[in-house]
Amino acid sequence: MQLGTIDRTPPPFFRQGYSALTKLIFFTALSVFMMVADTRFTVIAPLRSAIAAALAPVQRSLLVPVDVALGGNDYLQGLAKALAAEDAARKQLVLQAEQAQSAERLANENRQLRGLLELKPALTVKSVAAEVMYEAADPFSRKLYIDRGLAQGLVPGSPVITEGGVIGQVTRVYPLSSEVTLLTDRDAAIPLLNTRTQLRAAAFGGVAQGSALELRFVSGNTDVKVGDVLHTSGVDGVYPPGLPVAKVTVVERQADGGFTKVELAPLASVDRVRHVLVLEPLKNQLPPPPVPEPASAPAKGKKK
């Protein structure tokens, strides 16, 4: 066979067509065009949604073995935790039932004793729920602003409490908002009662720590200990009696003076408080104080 008659064209398997650089440039330009078109006109969004919807069952089916492998141990651990939580909840229910029975018994005894002594029924305190909007930006004061005001019947001097206890009182009232001065403010003061010794005292804010209260004018021989819980005494006609306020944290008896330094930590934290309860001032339900009679003028001497 002569060499000139041999077919020198490459077979179809080895045919290159366009060069690799040409293909790279073409597909790169196509990709950039599709990305720009999808960003500007979201032309690929329907196609992407359709592909995702079609592949969702496949993805879920492929994830089933993984979920079973990972969830088996979690199921066993969760079952043990659930049983432990159920046991703790049952014990808590028993304690709450005992406390409820004790509270009901004490309420009945209190009602009977007040009737026996012919005392007036305990005052009922009205309340309004409010939400904290923001905290005052003044670094030298501790104030909050709530979303209730004159439209909801709030008045200056209304106590403000949370589930932990008293946090302050309303000092300014606007049509749809109010300013609340916290107990730790330098201008705040509240009368307290030591539940252990029944000793009355006054607590003031503005302590150097910034988040504490201080009992002032406490004599050196006063029976006060770290851990004593203080409640409102109710003698000021503003705070209802019996509201939890603070706990004694520091007691320093001064040897050279006649007073004792007593610092308190508020029981209610205001750092993460979101909702509060505004109470009606106690003085709104109390009878007005008697008006003193004017002193009689001294008799004038007779004229000669």
Secondary structure by P-SEA (a helix, b strand, c coil): cccccccccccccccccccaaaaaaaaaaaaaaaaaaaaacccaaaaaaaaaaaaaaaaaaaaaaaaaaaaaaaaaaaaaaaaaaaaaaaaaaaaaaaaaaaaaaaaaaaaaaaaaacccccbbbbbbbbbbccccccccbbbbbcccccccccccbbbbbccccccbbbccccccbbbbbccccccbbbbbbccccccccccccccccccccccccccccccccccccccccccccccccccccccccbbbbbccccbbbbbbbbccccccccbbbbbccccccccccccccccccccccccc
